[in-house]
Amino acid sequence: MLIKNFNVLVVDDVVLMCNFLYGVANKIQGCSAHKALYCKTAEDILESEVIDLLITDIELKNASGIDLLSKVRSGAFSQTAHDIPIIVLSVNAYRDVIEPCILFDVNDFLVKPISSQMLTKKIQEHLHREKLIQPVSYYVDLIQKLTENQGSKEGGVRKVSIVLELEKKTVETEQQLDIAAKTVEKRDFLYWPEGVTTGYYQLDRRLKNLAFTLSFFKHVYIDNGKPIAIDTARNRACASADYLSHIAKNLQKLERKPEFWDAFQICLDKLQPIIREVAEVNLKHNNQVLALLKKLALWWMQTCNRPLIQKKDDSDDSANR
């Protein structure tokens, strides 16, 4: 079941196309669409609204869709999380267009023209399917490297070189994540119970993501992964916890429900010191890491209970906030 008020932002500088994208997204059950003809308007919406999925054209007037999605991935907007699904549209599939999309972990790349049926299918697909995204620092560093190489005398050659290098790194990371995901599926450490909700889609998504990244970290660590892989997994888990707190803070401002938010804040207050320890622990100290994992498992068990989560009820509007 899709939760209402799942916010989709569509960006295209052609009025007819923008209205088409907006109309298709707005007709999907559970979705509330926003539209923008200009990059500046899109940035204002991303800053002021909690957007859950971005659909943008690459070729925009006086701007580039790559600039917009790179700002999202680098955490430039206070209300919108950096790891939301991003669908990119273009009239061509040239390498110089696709390559930046790969680097910034775009979820899908669609070549125009596109039918309403296909767009609907893609939106629904990405509402349900999570893609692990690198931490904000990764994309900030990526932008800096690309910028530094753009103006040099050998800029063209060096930029292509670094792009290919980073693309290879991204592919390798995704392969590692696929292997880890299969491991997590076989031996769950933390999992989100089926058929339950906090009543807030954004909060459910953050909790699910936290469960996955912590499980990813645990299994990479237990399975004696390479130090760089373990450290990457730890960073992802810590970033997931930070975004959980960030989203909770923003949602609390939008809708005041003291009983729920007081209880959830208690959970966050318990989580934050554990996560700080995870971020600082020496990964060579096996007993300390295992003790922290036990703390996290206990915290998760206490969190996944009433009054914080309840069974979904299709007839209950309270689950559609």
FENDABEL-V162662 format. One record per residue. N is the residue number from 0. PSI is psi in radians with two decimals (999 if undefined). BURIAL is b if it has 9 or more other ideal C-beta (glycine too) atoms within 8 Angstrom, else e. Layout:
n:psi:burial
N:PSI:BURIAL
N:PSI:BURIAL
This chain:
n:psi:burial
0:2.29:e
1:2.44:b
2:2.38:b
3:2.80:e
4:0.47:b
5:1.92:b
6:2.12:b
7:2.26:b
8:2.20:b
9:2.39:b
10:2.09:b
11:2.35:b
12:-0.04:b
13:2.08:e
14:-0.83:e
15:-0.75:e
16:-0.72:b
17:-0.77:b
18:-0.62:b
19:-0.86:b
20:-0.76:b
21:-0.78:b
22:-0.75:b
23:-0.83:b
24:-0.65:b
25:-0.35:b
26:-0.22:e
27:2.26:b
28:2.27:e
29:-0.11:b
30:2.50:b
31:2.06:b
32:2.58:b
33:2.66:b
34:2.67:b
35:2.35:b
36:-0.37:b
37:2.65:b
38:-0.71:b
39:-0.72:e
40:-0.74:b
41:-0.73:b
42:-0.70:b
43:-0.71:e
44:-0.76:b
45:-0.54:b
46:-0.60:b
47:-0.31:e
48:2.64:b
49:1.64:b
50:2.37:b
51:-0.33:b
52:2.35:b
53:2.29:b
54:2.07:b
55:2.51:b
56:2.65:b
57:-0.77:b
58:1.73:e
59:2.66:b
60:2.28:e
61:0.31:e
62:3.12:b
63:2.46:b
64:-0.47:b
65:-0.71:b
66:-0.71:b
67:-0.86:b
68:-0.53:b
69:-0.58:b
70:-0.67:b
71:-0.91:b
72:-0.50:b
73:0.19:b
74:0.63:e
75:-0.25:e
76:2.27:b
77:-0.54:e
78:-0.47:b
79:2.25:b
80:2.66:e
81:-0.31:b
82:0.44:e
83:2.71:b
84:2.42:b
85:2.19:b
86:2.20:b
87:2.41:b
88:2.52:b
89:2.76:b
90:-0.11:e
91:2.92:e
92:0.70:e
93:2.66:e
94:-0.69:e
95:-0.24:e
96:-0.76:b
97:-0.63:b
98:-0.85:b
99:-0.55:b
100:-0.68:b
101:-0.77:b
102:-0.66:b
103:0.36:b
104:0.84:b
105:2.47:b
106:-0.53:e
107:2.60:b
108:2.06:b
109:2.37:b
110:2.24:b
111:2.66:e
112:2.74:e
113:2.44:e
114:2.80:e
115:-0.61:e
116:-0.77:e
117:-0.77:b
118:-0.74:b
119:-0.79:b
120:-0.76:e
121:-0.72:b
122:-0.85:b
123:-0.67:b
124:-0.76:b
125:-0.19:b
126:-0.51:b
127:-0.48:e
128:2.14:e
129:2.53:e
130:2.18:e
131:2.24:b
132:2.57:e
133:2.77:b
134:2.80:e
135:-0.73:b
136:-0.56:e
137:-0.79:e
138:-0.57:b
139:-0.78:b
140:-0.69:e
141:-0.80:b
142:-0.73:b
143:-0.75:e
144:-0.74:b
145:-0.67:b
146:-0.75:e
147:-0.62:e
148:-0.23:b
149:-0.61:e
150:-0.02:e
151:2.86:e
152:-0.65:e
153:0.46:e
154:-0.80:b
155:-0.85:e
156:-0.81:e
157:-0.64:b
158:-0.78:b
159:-0.72:e
160:-0.85:e
161:-0.59:b
162:-0.80:b
163:-0.68:e
164:-0.80:e
165:-0.58:b
166:-0.76:b
167:-0.73:e
168:-0.72:e
169:-0.77:b
170:-0.77:e
171:-0.70:e
172:-0.76:b
173:-0.65:e
174:-0.71:e
175:-0.72:b
176:-0.66:b
177:-0.76:e
178:-0.77:e
179:-0.68:b
180:-0.71:b
181:-0.64:e
182:-0.75:b
183:-0.70:b
184:-0.62:e
185:-0.64:e
186:1.46:e
187:2.34:e
188:-1.04:b
189:2.50:b
190:2.67:e
191:2.12:b
192:2.49:e
193:2.55:e
194:0.44:e
195:2.85:b
196:2.68:b
197:-0.23:b
198:-0.10:b
199:2.04:b
200:-0.80:b
201:-0.64:b
202:-0.73:b
203:-0.79:b
204:-0.73:b
205:-0.70:b
206:-0.73:b
207:-0.77:b
208:-0.70:b
209:-0.76:b
210:-0.75:b
211:-0.81:b
212:-0.60:b
213:-0.68:b
214:-0.71:b
215:-0.84:b
216:-0.79:b
217:-0.80:b
218:-0.61:b
219:-0.69:b
220:-0.83:b
221:-0.63:e
222:0.27:e
223:0.87:e
224:2.96:b
225:2.58:e
226:-0.72:e
227:-0.60:e
228:-0.71:b
229:-0.77:b
230:-0.68:b
231:-0.74:b
232:-0.71:b
233:-0.78:b
234:-0.70:b
235:-0.75:b
236:-0.77:b
237:-0.70:b
238:-0.67:b
239:-0.71:b
240:-0.70:b
241:-0.74:b
242:-0.53:b
243:-0.81:b
244:-0.70:b
245:-0.84:b
246:-0.71:b
247:-0.72:b
248:-0.75:e
249:-0.73:b
250:-0.64:b
251:-0.58:b
252:-0.63:e
253:-0.61:e
254:2.07:e
255:2.08:e
256:1.43:e
257:-0.74:e
258:-0.80:e
259:-0.87:b
260:-0.53:b
261:-0.74:e
262:-0.70:b
263:-0.60:b
264:-0.62:b
265:-0.73:e
266:-0.76:b
267:-0.67:b
268:-0.53:e
269:-0.59:b
270:-0.74:b
271:-0.79:b
272:-0.55:e
273:-0.77:b
274:-0.65:b
275:-0.71:e
276:-0.70:b
277:-0.73:b
278:-0.51:e
279:-0.27:e
280:2.49:b
281:2.04:e
282:-0.19:b
283:-0.26:e
284:1.50:e
285:-0.80:e
286:-0.67:e
287:-0.73:b
288:-0.79:b
289:-0.63:e
290:-0.68:e
291:-0.66:b
292:-0.66:b
293:-0.71:e
294:-0.74:b
295:-0.67:b
296:-0.72:b
297:-0.74:e
298:-0.75:b
299:-0.74:b
300:-0.68:e
301:-0.57:b
302:-0.69:b
303:0.93:b
304:2.91:e
305:2.63:e
306:0.11:e
307:-0.68:b
308:2.55:b
309:2.85:b
310:2.49:e
311:2.46:b
312:1.97:e
313:-0.44:e
314:-0.03:e
315:1.91:e
316:-0.29:e
317:-0.34:e
318:0.08:b
319:0.56:b
320:999:b
